[in-house]
Amino acid sequence: MARTGYVFRKEGLLHDTGPGHVERIARLEAVRDAFAAAKLNPPEIASGPASREDLLRIHREDHIAAIEKTCAEDGDYPDVDTTMGKGSWEAALTAAGAAIGACRAVVDNEVDNAFVAVRPPGHHAEADHAMGFCLFNNVAIAARWLQVEAGIKKIAILDWDVHHGNGTQHSFYEDDTVYYASIHQHPLFPGTGFPSERGKNNTNLNVQMTWGNGPGEWIAAMEKHVLPEFARFDPDFLLISCGFDAHRLDPLASQRLDVATFVHLTEMVKPIAGGKIVSVLEGGYHLEALAESAVAHFKALQA
């Protein structure tokens, strides 16, 4: 059985997106409560907020300053979807810092792998602007931390959130030391992520799913595309942008995955990078499906 660490940061509950918003505080509460009900009692990984230096490896200073100012003043939002309040700055720094903390724990051999339950999510956040519920790109920030601070040379990022991670792709598109692979529904927000976009030395992969695709199509995408590409790349570390919004009950998409599919996907990737894996929560907007999938994903990492 693997030593699977867990990061839950209560600061994520400070990020108030307002009434009726799907990326809401209840998402993190649902995951927290499901872990408690399952009596998993995982080793909890200590983490702190990301530093300015951590953020600047991915984001421009003017973007960071704008988010800080907007949160402090409870001011204008970047767009109608990406809302924030006074607690959002602390939540966003803590989310990115939690991803870094989990990576540090794996690198230091405190745990074999880890699951990070935080919000706001990150994979839509660009270098110079927030979008799609995301303020800072947690996984991209963690990837750069691994390279700069831990000396990890080659990193694979697997994004199985149902939406394409435009921010993560753009962060590493011209960098062949990071391989970004996404399986996502198309057409769907943000309308990016085409198979023709291969990145520097073919280290970018987009596999598009159509309306109503289910477990068979997703597993085939892994077997035919993602796993062979990652085997060729031979990464030293794997980061997962772990959205559960391809679940059949999710209100924002039209895929037909179930909890068992997320278990299967997890089992498929466990051998990558010698099992050095950190999975960071992205989307998932049906509370019961999100909570059940997160617990099952954790158990699969642990098995």
C-alpha positions in Angstrom: 0.0 0.0 0.0 1.3 3.4 -0.9 1.8 6.2 1.6 -0.7 8.7 0.2 -0.6 12.1 1.8 -3.5 14.6 1.9 -3.7 18.3 2.0 -6.9 20.1 3.0 -6.7 23.8 3.7 -9.6 25.4 5.5 -8.6 28.7 3.9 -10.3 27.5 0.8 -13.6 28.0 2.7 -12.8 31.8 2.8 -13.1 32.1 -1.0 -16.8 33.3 -1.3 -17.9 33.4 -4.9 -21.4 34.6 -4.1 -24.9 33.1 -4.2 -25.7 30.6 -7.0 -22.1 30.2 -8.1 -21.2 26.6 -9.0 -17.6 26.9 -7.8 -18.7 27.4 -4.2 -17.5 26.8 -0.7 -19.8 23.7 -0.4 -17.5 21.9 -2.9 -14.6 21.8 -0.5 -16.9 21.1 2.5 -18.3 18.1 0.6 -14.8 16.7 0.0 -13.8 17.3 3.6 -16.9 15.6 5.0 -16.6 12.7 2.7 -13.0 12.0 3.8 -14.1 12.2 7.4 -17.0 9.9 6.8 -14.8 7.4 5.0 -12.5 7.4 8.1 -9.4 7.5 5.8 -7.3 9.3 8.4 -4.5 10.0 5.8 -1.2 11.6 6.8 -1.8 15.3 6.5 0.9 17.3 4.8 1.9 20.6 6.2 2.0 23.6 3.8 2.0 27.3 3.8 1.0 30.0 1.3 2.8 30.3 -1.9 5.4 33.1 -2.0 5.6 36.0 -4.4 8.6 34.3 -5.9 6.6 31.1 -6.4 3.8 33.0 -8.2 6.2 35.0 -10.4 7.6 31.8 -12.0 4.2 31.5 -13.8 2.4 34.8 -13.4 3.2 38.4 -14.2 3.6 40.9 -11.4 0.7 43.1 -12.7 -1.7 40.1 -12.6 -0.6 39.2 -9.0 -1.0 42.8 -7.9 -4.4 43.1 -9.5 -5.7 40.0 -7.7 -4.4 41.2 -4.4 -5.9 44.7 -4.9 -9.3 43.3 -6.0 -9.5 41.0 -3.1 -8.5 43.7 -0.6 -11.1 46.1 -1.9 -13.8 43.5 -2.7 -13.7 45.2 -6.1 -14.4 44.4 -9.8 -14.1 40.8 -11.1 -12.1 39.7 -14.1 -15.2 38.3 -15.6 -18.7 37.2 -14.6 -17.5 33.6 -13.8 -14.4 34.5 -11.8 -15.6 36.2 -8.7 -13.6 36.9 -5.5 -13.9 38.5 -2.2 -11.8 39.6 0.8 -10.9 36.0 1.7 -10.0 35.0 -1.8 -6.4 36.2 -1.7 -5.5 34.0 1.3 -7.4 31.1 -0.3 -5.6 31.4 -3.6 -2.1 31.7 -2.0 -2.8 28.7 0.2 -4.1 26.6 -2.7 -0.9 27.2 -4.7 1.2 26.7 -1.6 -0.6 23.4 -0.8 0.3 22.0 -4.2 3.9 23.0 -3.5 3.8 21.4 -0.1 2.5 18.1 -1.4 5.3 18.1 -4.0 7.9 18.8 -1.3 6.5 15.9 0.8 6.9 13.5 -2.2 10.4 14.8 -3.1 11.5 14.4 0.6 10.0 10.9 0.7 7.6 11.7 3.5 4.9 10.2 1.3 4.8 8.3 -2.0 2.0 10.4 -3.6 -0.6 12.9 -2.5 -4.0 14.4 -3.1 -4.5 18.1 -2.6 -8.1 19.3 -1.9 -8.1 23.0 -2.4 -9.9 25.9 -4.1 -10.0 28.1 -6.0 -9.0 25.8 -8.9 -6.1 26.8 -11.2 -5.8 25.4 -14.7 -7.5 28.2 -16.6 -5.4 31.0 -14.9 -3.1 32.6 -17.5 0.2 34.4 -16.9 -1.5 37.8 -17.0 -5.2 37.2 -16.1 -7.6 35.1 -14.1 -10.5 33.3 -15.8 -12.8 30.3 -15.5 -13.0 30.3 -11.7 -9.2 30.3 -11.5 -7.0 33.0 -9.9 -3.5 31.4 -9.9 -2.4 28.2 -11.7 -1.7 25.9 -8.8 -0.4 23.0 -10.8 1.8 25.1 -13.1 3.3 26.9 -10.0 4.0 23.5 -8.4 5.7 22.2 -11.6 8.0 25.2 -11.7 8.7 24.8 -8.0 9.7 21.2 -8.6 12.2 22.2 -11.2 13.7 25.3 -9.6 13.7 24.3 -5.9 13.8 20.5 -6.0 15.9 19.9 -9.2 13.3 17.7 -10.9 14.1 17.9 -14.6 11.1 16.4 -16.5 7.5 16.8 -15.4 4.4 15.4 -16.9 1.0 17.1 -16.2 -2.2 15.1 -16.9 -5.3 17.2 -17.0 -8.5 15.1 -16.9 -10.8 18.0 -15.9 -13.6 18.1 -18.5 -12.5 21.6 -19.5 -9.2 22.2 -21.3 -6.5 23.8 -19.1 -5.6 26.7 -21.4 -3.5 28.4 -18.7 -1.4 25.3 -18.1 -0.9 24.6 -21.8 0.2 28.2 -22.4 2.6 28.1 -19.4 4.7 25.3 -20.9 3.9 25.3 -24.7 7.5 26.3 -25.6 9.1 24.3 -22.8 9.9 20.7 -23.6 10.9 19.9 -20.0 7.2 19.8 -19.1 4.7 17.6 -21.0 1.1 18.8 -20.7 -1.6 16.3 -21.8 -5.3 17.1 -21.6 -8.4 15.0 -22.2 -11.4 17.3 -22.4 -14.8 17.8 -23.9 -15.0 19.8 -27.1 -16.8 22.1 -27.8 -16.9 23.4 -24.3 -15.4 26.3 -22.3 -12.8 27.7 -22.9 -12.9 26.6 -26.5 -9.2 25.8 -26.6 -7.1 22.6 -26.8 -6.9 21.3 -30.3 -5.0 18.1 -31.4 -2.9 20.1 -33.8 -1.3 21.9 -30.9 1.8 19.8 -30.1 4.2 22.2 -28.4 7.9 22.2 -28.4 9.3 18.8 -29.5 5.8 17.4 -29.2 5.4 17.9 -25.5 1.7 19.0 -25.7 -1.2 16.7 -26.2 -4.9 17.4 -26.5 -7.4 14.6 -26.8 -10.9 15.9 -27.5 -14.1 14.1 -26.3 -17.4 14.7 -27.9 -20.8 15.0 -26.3 -21.9 11.9 -24.4 -18.5 10.1 -24.4 -18.1 7.6 -21.6 -15.7 5.3 -19.9 -14.7 3.4 -23.0 -13.7 6.5 -24.9 -11.7 8.0 -22.0 -9.9 4.7 -21.2 -9.1 4.4 -24.9 -7.7 7.9 -25.0 -5.4 7.0 -22.2 -4.3 3.8 -23.7 -3.8 5.0 -27.3 -2.5 8.6 -26.7 -1.6 9.6 -23.2 0.3 6.6 -21.9 2.4 6.1 -25.0 3.4 9.7 -25.0 4.3 9.8 -21.4 6.3 6.6 -21.8 8.3 8.3 -24.6 8.8 11.4 -22.5 9.8 9.4 -19.4 9.0 12.0 -16.7 10.5 12.2 -13.3 7.3 13.4 -11.6 3.6 13.4 -12.5 1.1 16.2 -11.6 -2.6 15.6 -12.1 -5.0 18.4 -12.7 -7.8 16.4 -11.1 -11.2 17.6 -12.1 -14.2 15.4 -11.5 -16.5 17.3 -13.9 -16.5 14.6 -16.5 -18.8 12.7 -14.2 -22.2 11.9 -15.7 -24.0 13.9 -13.0 -21.9 17.1 -13.4 -24.0 20.1 -14.5 -21.4 21.8 -16.6 -20.6 19.1 -19.1 -22.1 16.1 -20.9 -19.7 13.2 -20.4 -20.7 9.9 -18.9 -17.9 8.9 -16.5 -18.6 7.4 -13.1 -16.7 6.9 -9.9 -15.2 3.6 -11.2 -13.8 5.4 -14.2 -11.8 7.8 -12.1 -10.5 4.8 -10.1 -9.5 3.2 -13.4 -7.8 6.4 -14.7 -5.9 6.6 -11.4 -4.7 3.0 -11.6 -3.5 3.6 -15.1 -1.2 6.4 -14.2 0.2 5.1 -10.9 3.3 3.5 -12.5 4.3 6.8 -14.2 7.4 8.6 -12.8 8.0 5.7 -10.4 4.8 6.6 -8.6 5.9 10.1 -7.7 2.4 11.8 -8.2 0.7 14.8 -6.8 -3.0 15.2 -7.7 -4.5 18.6 -7.3 -8.3 19.2 -7.3 -9.7 21.3 -10.2 -13.4 21.1 -11.2 -16.3 19.0 -10.2 -19.6 20.7 -9.5 -22.1 18.0 -8.5 -21.4 17.8 -4.8 -22.1 14.1 -4.2 -20.3 13.0 -7.4 -17.4 15.2 -6.5 -17.1 13.9 -2.9 -17.5 10.3 -3.9 -15.0 10.5 -6.7 -12.4 12.3 -4.6 -12.5 9.6 -1.9 -12.3 6.8 -4.6 -9.4 8.6 -6.3 -7.5 8.8 -3.0 -8.1 5.2 -2.2 -6.8 4.2 -5.7 -3.7 6.3 -5.1 -3.3 4.5 -1.8 -3.9 1.0 -3.0 
